[in-house]
């Protein structure tokens, strides 16, 4: 495995930066410039790069889609949220559009995780192969249903790629695209599955839409084992701990605090917060990130763990 | 972790010490349990955290359960005398919106019950 690339990082529903949001960033940048002049684009770019992330960029708004670049000829992605649309365009541009195999791991079939498929161009191209893996029995039925009339005008049968479905058993090591893949049942309405990918001495865990009760020792130990020693854990940190165990208990999501505690216990190198709350603006997510890094520092007992908040377009080299 | 308790009129003060991790949370839970009975006489719980240098999510969950139980019978719960790092954890987890955070045990008692405050001050003078 070479890298992880994020195409959609928002939870529940896609969001877009508004005109007012863009204006707010421009105002912050102009005020920060404070009379400076820039001789060329490079100088201006260097100044922009010096700004806080929330002032110069956005975490983005596509719903979940994460690419794992294996170094092999096949594409590997997790989930088919709205982020799979730009992924599909980039994949076609990357290899000139020749026939390729796309391995898709579906955490579950809630709408935010499958809504991008009708806009996934490679699925319409003959010669391509799309293999969809998951722990649920109803993957195919759910994907076909979202494209039925009157919900969508283009039926699933319109796809011209060879599309197949593979049901995976939890706790078993599967070999896909030269990776060892394990999945784990997670607590979420209708169930969800986390995936652990291992290859070439590297390991990545994709664990979203998963609620944790760290007071349940057996359940917690199971996740610690699943996360053990991972280079990157992509973790559902949608809510604050207070919300996750009170007003939003049983909503099937977790918190930044649970992420730090589980990843510390598992000796994870990099916790990447994911499935951001759609109500949060960039400043809010940046504040959660700063808080989480501080919490990691507070309860650290060994080597520092990298903590990031995923954004659309972010890459993590392995 | 230890957590002795003392009743001042209708307010229970629990004095926690050490780390409230998984094991500490169980001690805290046990200390608070008698005060959480639905028809119990306790009108307020104050948890003195002056001697606590860390509280994990499991410990915070114990406070959430206690807060829900107390609110269900229109009683109150507060934490008092937080060390700076514990205060940070309350803010990061947003638990400062879940329980009342007070500067001292006396402040916390005063916010709940005048009778308990009298009892606390009487005890304090001894």
Interface residues (C-beta under 8 A of the other chain):
Chain A: X213 X214 X215 X217 X240 X241 X242 X243 X245 X246 X255 X256 X257 X258 X261 X291 X292 X294 X295 X298 X299
Chain B: X22 X25 X54 X56 X57 X58 X60 X61 X64 X68 X85 X88 X89 X91 X92 X93 X94 X95 X97 X98
